[in-house]
Amino acid sequence: MKIVVTGSLGNISRPLAEELIAKGNSVTVISSSPEKQKEIESLGAKAAIGTMEDVAFLTETFKGADAVYCMETFGFFNPDFDYLQYIDQIAHNYKDAIEASAIKKVIHLSSIGAHTSEGVGILKFHHSAERIMNQLPEDIIIKFIRPVGFYVNLFGQIPTIKSQGIIVSNFGNQEKEPWVSPYDIADVIAEEFRLPFDHRKIRYVASDAVSAIEIAETLGKAIEQPHLKWVTVTDEEYLDGLLNIGMNKQIAEDYVAMQAAQRTGSIYQDFNKHKPTFGKVKFSDFAKEFAAIYNK
């Protein structure tokens, strides 16, 4: 199968490309960075250098492919950036390029929380992107992959752990919550490329369920800080912290709202109705990866 992968060599796209190539597929990886070309080609993939903002580039890259994997991403620190408008534009670009290139098989990276536009904070952009992609003709089969919170998001806590010896968030208690490894997401996407494209579907992905207390204990042991604690602050305190490090105000406010929805559990309403089988990478496995990054 000829498959186009967006997302350059990110946390999901790299292992996905590697797995697809290992299974004998012909893979093209889209990247906006010319510096990534040699690295992409070293995997055995073809590099397509261009941007998601360029519909003509996307259309030309998609032509001749059997299937595409689409994802959206953006930075958090541009003060003048309207992320909702941007995501809508990228989703429309995908939609237009898919139609123009006659692609019939699409896998789209979405997220937990995409089932609604209300009460999920920043994740509402996934709801909007799914809505736009669902406007494609019915003969184009789309599979929406909805992972839960990423283990790797915890890397953002490293500066606070090193400076204060704590993990800080506006959610977290003794209740277990689902988390996911990008490797398990890549495995699920690769599996969905092998499975029939006979109807549109939504598939949730999770790797393990752990509480905030367990996260602190496990990471503390891995980095040899046995007294590491998870400290839950108010929404206002957490927002102040994000703004102080320069995060875009709109994004910061919606990020806090997303984590507040984790605190109440409302973000998991649809996930709880369609719980997946957990993947292979457990939190204890990720703790080793975290320790390696922490100790660099």
Phi and psi in degrees as a GROMACS rama.xvg file:
@    title "Ramachandran Plot"
@    xaxis  label "Phi"
@    yaxis  label "Psi"
@TYPE xy
-94.3115  117.579  LYS-2
-125.98  134.644  ILE-3
-101.237  130.22  VAL-4
-115.643  122.784  VAL-5
-92.7639  170.648  THR-6
97.9467  9.37492  GLY-7
53.3413  -132.806  SER-8
-113.149  50.5663  LEU-9
-78.477  -171.872  GLY-10
-57.084  -33.2944  ASN-11
-99.9985  -43.0467  ILE-12
-65.7375  -35.4549  SER-13
-64.3188  -56.2273  ARG-14
-63.1831  -30.3317  PRO-15
-64.8263  -48.3963  LEU-16
-59.93  -42.8419  ALA-17
-61.5805  -43.2602  GLU-18
-68.714  -41.7349  GLU-19
-63.0829  -41.0032  LEU-20
-65.3493  -42.2067  ILE-21
-61.3685  -27.9433  ALA-22
-87.2601  5.19983  LYS-23
92.969  9.2963  GLY-24
-81.2798  155.066  ASN-25
-93.4853  118.044  SER-26
-118.033  132.476  VAL-27
-112.446  128.278  THR-28
-108.806  124.001  VAL-29
-87.2345  132.346  ILE-30
-143.202  144.483  SER-31
-85.7261  -4.93802  SER-32
-106.679  112.683  SER-33
-58.1312  -27.5484  PRO-34
-65.4446  -17.6789  GLU-35
-84.9894  -9.30289  LYS-36
-58.1281  -49.6488  GLN-37
-63.2743  -38.6547  LYS-38
-66.18  -40.8544  GLU-39
-62.7147  -45.765  ILE-40
-66.8211  -29.3337  GLU-41
-66.77  -21.4609  SER-42
-78.2476  -15.5314  LEU-43
99.5721  12.5095  GLY-44
-103.99  164.579  ALA-45
-92.6186  138.249  LYS-46
-97.0872  132.978  ALA-47
-118.692  111.234  ALA-48
-97.3215  117.288  ILE-49
177.766  -174.444  GLY-50
-121.057  157.661  THR-51
-68.4285  -19.147  MET-52
-75.5581  -14.0362  GLU-53
-100.033  98.0556  ASP-54
-63.8499  -38.9688  VAL-55
-62.4339  -41.7217  ALA-56
-62.8419  -46.4963  PHE-57
-60.1873  -45.2313  LEU-58
-60.4883  -46.4755  THR-59
-64.5169  -38.8036  GLU-60
-69.4683  -36.6571  THR-61
-72.8366  -25.8116  PHE-62
-59.0403  133.199  LYS-63
86.6505  -9.12052  GLY-64
-82.1573  155.918  ALA-65
-87.9609  -29.2928  ASP-66
-158.047  158.419  ALA-67
-133.946  149.243  VAL-68
-111.601  120.719  TYR-69
-114.968  138.569  CYS-70
-146.516  159.532  MET-71
-122.522  147.695  GLU-72
-150.932  163.086  THR-73
-161.337  163.054  PHE-74
-87.1656  158.296  GLY-75
-102.958  -3.65739  PHE-76
-119.082  9.44495  PHE-77
-84.6136  115.716  ASN-78
-66.8615  -21.894  PRO-79
-102.504  13.7252  ASP-80
-90.9655  128.493  PHE-81
-100.469  96.7423  ASP-82
-68.3634  -31.9141  TYR-83
-68.2207  -43.0072  LEU-84
-63.7758  -40.7943  GLN-85
-63.4732  -47.0117  TYR-86
-63.2619  -41.6409  ILE-87
-58.8414  -40.8903  ASP-88
-66.0339  -42.9691  GLN-89
-64.7451  -41.4936  ILE-90
-62.4472  -41.7247  ALA-91
-63.64  -37.7254  HIS-92
-63.2915  -44.5394  ASN-93
-58.5293  -48.6413  TYR-94
-56.0096  -48.1114  LYS-95
-65.1491  -41.9188  ASP-96
-68.2987  -37.5489  ALA-97
-63.9497  -45.4355  ILE-98
-63.5367  -45.1709  GLU-99
-68.9175  -26.8511  ALA-100
-98.4727  1.51993  SER-101
65.0608  27.1366  ALA-102
-69.015  137.074  ILE-103
-115.618  -9.43218  LYS-104
-125.801  121.097  LYS-105
-134.206  133.371  VAL-106
-116.052  127.259  ILE-107
-119.381  126.257  HIS-108
-78.6408  115.892  LEU-109
-114.803  -140.717  SER-110
-166.377  157.702  SER-111
-52.0146  145.19  ILE-112
91.365  -10.5602  GLY-113
-72.9208  -6.90529  ALA-114
-72.4242  -10.7535  HIS-115
-150.114  159.766  THR-116
-101.995  0.792146  SER-117
-116.276  135.23  GLU-118
73.7509  17.5653  GLY-119
-122.002  10.12  VAL-120
60.8666  -133.905  GLY-121
-61.8105  -22.3857  ILE-122
-70.524  -6.76374  LEU-123
-62.423  -21.5777  LYS-124
-66.1952  -28.4058  PHE-125
-69.5285  -37.3304  HIS-126
-60.2959  -44.1359  HIS-127
-65.1378  -43.4827  SER-128
-63.5618  -41.9581  ALA-129
-60.9835  -41.3831  GLU-130
-61.0159  -42.883  ARG-131
-66.9899  -44.4487  ILE-132
-64.7757  -32.9466  MET-133
-70.3899  -7.18092  ASN-134
-79.6121  -8.28323  GLN-135
-63.8158  151.517  LEU-136
-53.0053  148.927  PRO-137
-63.2646  -22.4526  GLU-138
-77.4347  -5.79938  ASP-139
-93.7787  114.282  ILE-140
-88.4558  125.072  ILE-141
-117.365  133.179  ILE-142
-113.807  117.454  LYS-143
-93.7101  122.456  PHE-144
-101.272  121.875  ILE-145
-116.923  89.1794  ARG-146
-76.036  159.863  PRO-147
-87.2081  -163.826  VAL-148
-62.9419  138.189  GLY-149
-79.9214  136.545  PHE-150
-51.8754  -44.7004  TYR-151
-64.1529  -16.8258  VAL-152
-60.8968  -23.6126  ASN-153
-69.8964  -15.2228  LEU-154
-59.7338  -29.0162  PHE-155
-64.2649  -14.4502  GLY-156
-86.1378  -8.65844  GLN-157
-58.3359  -45.1407  ILE-158
-59.2222  -39.6152  PRO-159
-69.7595  -37.8803  THR-160
-62.6279  -42.9937  ILE-161
-70.7847  -34.3227  LYS-162
-89.189  -31.9138  SER-163
-123.909  -11.1607  GLN-164
72.8623  24.5866  GLY-165
-140.462  161.447  ILE-166
-103.886  131.221  ILE-167
-120.237  132.635  VAL-168
-158.204  170.583  SER-169
-98.6024  12.0268  ASN-170
-137.37  168.894  PHE-171
123.275  122.595  GLY-172
-153.082  -152.169  ASN-173
-85.7721  -6.89567  GLN-174
-74.5928  136.425  GLU-175
-73.7503  140.251  LYS-176
-127.153  151.881  GLU-177
-77.4658  141.217  PRO-178
-132.706  164.921  TRP-179
-143.578  148.399  VAL-180
-94.3383  138.694  SER-181
-56.53  -27.9077  PRO-182
-66.8448  -38.1757  TYR-183
-70.4233  -34.4406  ASP-184
-63.1914  -45.908  ILE-185
-60.0105  -40.6117  ALA-186
-61.0612  -42.9156  ASP-187
-65.6738  -43.5589  VAL-188
-62.5909  -44.812  ILE-189
-60.9715  -40.279  ALA-190
-62.9618  -41.4506  GLU-191
-66.3938  -28.6317  GLU-192
-67.5293  -30.0518  PHE-193
-80.1406  -28.7878  ARG-194
-76.7192  159.027  LEU-195
-60.6592  143.736  PRO-196
-100.235  78.2928  PHE-197
-113.657  -8.36756  ASP-198
-163.155  155.952  HIS-199
-71.0431  142.777  ARG-200
-149.49  163.061  LYS-201
-123.122  132.595  ILE-202
-134.213  121.948  ARG-203
-83.1161  153.56  TYR-204
-135.145  131.246  VAL-205
-147.785  154.019  ALA-206
-110.255  -35.8154  SER-207
-162.508  165.915  ASP-208
-125.465  122.065  ALA-209
-141.226  153.375  VAL-210
-91.123  167.03  SER-211
-60.9444  -39.3352  ALA-212
-62.1928  -43.6859  ILE-213
-65.9853  -36.047  GLU-214
-60.9094  -48.4934  ILE-215
-62.9665  -41.8721  ALA-216
-64.4171  -44.5355  GLU-217
-69.5779  -44.9386  THR-218
-68.2749  -38.7613  LEU-219
-59.2228  -42.7843  GLY-220
-65.0427  -41.1304  LYS-221
-66.0607  -33.8387  ALA-222
-102.368  10.7135  ILE-223
61.2101  40.5072  GLU-224
-125.686  77.0447  GLN-225
-63.1807  -14.5368  PRO-226
-97.5921  10.1144  HIS-227
-59.5068  131.529  LEU-228
-123.182  152.228  LYS-229
-96.1233  121.408  TRP-230
-111.68  123.356  VAL-231
-97.624  123.331  THR-232
-110.068  173.493  VAL-233
-73.6928  162.902  THR-234
-56.9321  -42.2895  ASP-235
-64.6224  -41.7531  GLU-236
-65.8916  -40.8381  GLU-237
-67.6625  -40.7587  TYR-238
-60.7789  -44.1435  LEU-239
-57.8489  -39.7659  ASP-240
-64.3131  -42.0199  GLY-241
-66.6941  -41.0109  LEU-242
-67.1279  -34.8657  LEU-243
-66.6084  -25.5134  ASN-244
-93.2129  6.93839  ILE-245
94.3009  14.8155  GLY-246
-70.1015  142.621  MET-247
-49.8982  132.073  ASN-248
-61.1912  -45.3564  LYS-249
-62.8432  -43.5826  GLN-250
-66.503  -43.1874  ILE-251
-60.6176  -45.4371  ALA-252
-62.7245  -41.9778  GLU-253
-74.3097  -28.8644  ASP-254
-66.8518  -43.3807  TYR-255
-61.6082  -41.6  VAL-256
-64.2757  -36.6803  ALA-257
-61.8681  -46.3868  MET-258
-72.4459  -26.6768  GLN-259
-65.624  -35.3484  ALA-260
-69.1932  -29.4938  ALA-261
-66.3877  -41.5007  GLN-262
-61.0749  -40.2526  ARG-263
-83.4761  -18.1421  THR-264
87.3655  -3.21618  GLY-265
-65.2045  -26.0796  SER-266
-66.5184  -19.7479  ILE-267
-98.1098  8.92677  TYR-268
-56.4986  -50.9447  GLN-269
-76.1976  -37.0016  ASP-270
-56.3701  -42.5562  PHE-271
-65.601  -21.8144  ASN-272
-82.7617  -18.1667  LYS-273
-135.276  46.1783  HIS-274
-60.4435  129.827  LYS-275
-86.4417  167.263  PRO-276
-71.4654  135.034  THR-277
-65.8184  149.498  PHE-278
-79.0754  -166.525  GLY-279
-86.608  -29.2254  LYS-280
-88.6549  105.754  VAL-281
-84.0611  165.794  LYS-282
-63.5568  -33.3061  PHE-283
-63.2521  -31.7232  SER-284
-67.9272  -45.0843  ASP-285
-62.9746  -33.643  PHE-286
-57.4907  -33.8459  ALA-287
-67.5624  -41.2337  LYS-288
-63.8843  -41.5414  GLU-289
-61.3773  -44.8601  PHE-290
-62.0759  -38.9019  ALA-291
-63.7758  -40.9519  ALA-292
-70.9025  -41.7493  ILE-293
-59.8763  -39.5381  TYR-294
-87.7115  1.34102  ASN-295
